[in-house]
Amino acid sequence: MNPSPDTPGADAASHAANAVTAAAIEARLRQRLQPTELQVIDESHQHAGHAGANGTGFGTHFRVHIASPLFLGASRVSAHRLVYDALRDFFDAGLHALAIELKQS
């Protein structure tokens, strides 16, 4: 059985193979939320040594700037929920923290 990315002794190649990427997050959000504006930034390197960091410096902490017509009339909490629901399986794959900045569409 392969070690999980959080298993002590798991090497960087193992982490990289299981890492979440900004491109994958962007593709999923474009598919599910049809954003008019979208920027995904991997800030994992800023959290090295913190909870949820995987030792590689990428794939765990992201910032998303997003505008979508699906957010019109939705509360801030509801809009955030749409983003989190679209990325739910990414959290299972190692995404630890997501900062969401909503923009008007």
N, C-alpha and C positions, 0 to 999 in steps of 0.2 A: 504494500500500500504506500502511495506517495505521501510525504509529510505535507501537512497543511501549511499555508504561508505563515501561520503564527506559531508553528512548532519550533522550539529552540533547536538550532542546528540546521534548519532549512536554509539552503543556499540562495544566493541572489537570483540564479536562473529559475529556481522554483518560484520565488516571489514574482519575478517578471512574468512568468507564464500564467499566473493567477491574478495579475494586477488589473484593476479597472483603469481605463484610459479616458482622457478627455474626449477623444474622437468617438469612442463608444457611447459615452454619455450624450454627446452632441447628436449623434445619429438617432439614439432612442428618443430624445426630446423632440427632434425634428419630426420623427415618425408619429409620435403620440400627441404632441401639443401644437403642431403647425405654427411655430413661433414666427413673428415678424422680425424679431431681433433675438439673437442668441450668442452668448459668449461663455465658454466653459474654460476655467483656469484651474490647473492642478497646483494647489498650494501645499502639497504634502511635504516638500522639502522644508517648509517653515515650521513643521510640527515634529521633526525628528526627535525621538526620545520621549514624545508625549504619548498618552494613551491612544491606542488605535494605529499608531505608526508601525509600519511593517519592516523597517530597517533598510528599505531600498530608496527612500526619498520620493516615491511617487505612488499614485494609485489609491490613496486613502482619504485625502482631504481636498475638496473641490469647492470653488465658488462659481455660481451660475448667475449670469445676468440674462434675464429673459422677459420678453413681451409676447403675449399670445392673445388672440381674440377669444380664446376659451376662458380667459380671466375676466372678461368684461362682465360687470355686475356681480362678480364673485367676491367674497370677503378675502382678506389677506390669508387667513387660515385655510380657506377652501382652495385658493390658488396654490399655496404651498403644498397642500395635500395632493393636488393633481400632479405636481412635480415629484413628490415622494412616491406616489403610487406608480408613476411611470418608471421609476428607478428602483423599485423594491428589490428585485433580484440582484442589483448591483451591490446593495448592502450585504446580501448574503455572500457575495463574491469578494468582499474586502473593503468596500467603501465604508468609511467610518464617520465622516462629517461632511455636511453639505450646507454651505452658506448660500441662501437664495436671495437675490436682489430682483424684485419685480419692477418692470417698467410699464408705463402706459402704452398700449398698442395703438 
